[in-house]
Amino acid sequence: MSLLEQQKLAFIILLFDRLFLTTHNTQLIGGAQEPLYIPSSAKEKPHQLFFRENFLSSALHEIAHWCIAGADRRLQQDFGYWYQPDGRTVDQQQQFESVEIKPQALEWIFSNACCQKFIPSADNLNASPTQQMDDKGFKIALINQATQWCETNQLPPRGKLFIEALSKKFKVRDPYDLKYYKISYLG
């Protein structure tokens, strides 16, 4: 990881904690083997949102999940979401992708707000060739969701607050500019 990415990540952790540690009793923590959300077991202990190793994209992705999760979901480990590990069948992959559209679309907007390249993740690298599926439909769904949020400005409230703070820090004039949400930007 470059020095610039390390500095950016350090600021993102600080920003998240500044915005949400007091208001939502939630702390962002890097260095985990796998991403995980652990709700607090005691009022004086914060909820913990772990992201993988020190990957900036993992931090943004986990923040997106947290911003979308409602109050009841934020009381459950990993927000109570189903997760089938790598090597999913085609049907399992379609189910996985259907629940990943909103978090990844929000992650994409976060990425634009902090000048970070966004790469969508189908998260099924060990699938056999017969289990692999064309991800064009998933990418189109991401574009549609990101575009809808950018056009309507009807984002999850915590996500919107985080985007505004990122944009201010990284001097991004308009992370909602539709020119960023095209298939050519999805690598």
Backbone hydrogen bonds, N-H to C=O, Kabsch-Sander energy under -0.5 kcal/mol:
donor,donor_aa,acceptor,acceptor_aa,energy
6,Q,2,S,-2.4
7,Q,3,L,-2.6
8,K,4,L,-2.6
9,L,5,E,-2.8
10,A,6,Q,-2.4
11,F,7,Q,-2.2
12,I,8,K,-2.3
13,I,9,L,-2.5
14,L,10,A,-2.1
15,L,11,F,-3.3
16,F,12,I,-2.8
17,D,13,I,-2.5
18,R,14,L,-2.6
19,L,15,L,-2.5
20,F,16,F,-3.0
21,L,17,D,-2.0
22,T,17,D,-0.6
24,H,20,F,-2.1
25,N,21,L,-0.8
26,T,20,F,-1.4
27,Q,47,H,-2.6
29,I,49,L,-2.8
31,G,53,E,-5.5
32,A,51,F,-1.9
36,L,50,F,-1.4
38,I,36,L,-0.5
38,I,48,Q,-2.9
45,K,42,A,-1.8
47,H,25,N,-3.6
48,Q,38,I,-2.8
49,L,27,Q,-3.0
50,F,36,L,-3.3
50,F,48,Q,-0.7
51,F,29,I,-2.4
53,E,32,A,-3.5
55,F,52,R,-2.5
56,L,54,N,-0.6
59,A,55,F,-2.0
60,L,56,L,-2.4
61,H,57,S,-2.3
62,E,58,S,-2.7
63,I,59,A,-2.3
64,A,60,L,-2.0
65,H,61,H,-2.1
66,W,62,E,-2.3
67,C,63,I,-2.7
68,I,64,A,-1.7
69,A,65,H,-2.1
74,R,70,G,-2.1
75,L,72,D,-1.3
76,Q,73,R,-1.9
78,D,37,Y,-2.6
79,F,76,Q,-2.2
80,G,77,Q,-2.4
81,Y,78,D,-1.9
93,Q,89,T,-2.7
94,Q,90,V,-2.3
95,Q,91,D,-2.0
96,F,92,Q,-2.6
97,E,93,Q,-2.9
98,S,94,Q,-1.9
99,V,95,Q,-1.3
99,V,96,F,-0.6
100,E,96,F,-0.9
100,E,97,E,-0.5
101,I,97,E,-0.9
104,Q,100,E,-2.4
105,A,101,I,-2.3
106,L,102,K,-2.5
107,E,103,P,-2.5
108,W,104,Q,-2.0
109,I,105,A,-1.7
110,F,106,L,-2.6
111,S,107,E,-2.9
112,N,108,W,-2.3
113,A,109,I,-2.0
114,C,110,F,-1.0
114,C,111,S,-0.7
115,C,112,N,-0.9
116,Q,111,S,-3.1
122,A,120,P,-0.5
127,A,124,N,-1.3
131,Q,128,S,-1.6
132,Q,128,S,-1.3
139,K,135,D,-2.4
140,I,136,K,-2.5
141,A,137,G,-2.1
142,L,138,F,-2.1
143,I,139,K,-2.5
144,N,140,I,-2.7
145,Q,141,A,-2.3
146,A,142,L,-2.9
147,T,143,I,-2.8
148,Q,144,N,-2.4
149,W,145,Q,-2.4
150,C,146,A,-2.5
151,E,147,T,-2.8
152,T,148,Q,-2.5
153,N,149,W,-2.1
155,L,153,N,-0.9
160,K,156,P,-2.5
161,L,157,P,-2.2
162,F,158,R,-2.1
163,I,159,G,-2.6
164,E,160,K,-2.5
165,A,161,L,-2.0
166,L,162,F,-2.7
167,S,163,I,-3.0
168,K,164,E,-1.9
169,K,165,A,-2.2
170,F,166,L,-3.0
171,K,167,S,-0.5
171,K,168,K,-0.6
172,V,167,S,-2.0
173,R,171,K,-0.7
177,D,174,D,-1.6
180,Y,177,D,-2.0
181,Y,178,L,-1.3
182,K,180,Y,-1.0
185,Y,182,K,-1.6
186,L,183,I,-1.7
